[in-house]
């Protein structure tokens, strides 16, 4: 079966991942986010206990 022969496909997969990791990934990570996170103090929420009618 030709699908089990890893000779050409292993090289193609390795080269495509190497190309992605070295060329495309730094270019896409260099873009600035349109919605940068804001340093806000977290607000604490008050938890109200629920009274269950059957207990």
Beta strands, then each sheet from edge to edge (+ up, - down):
end
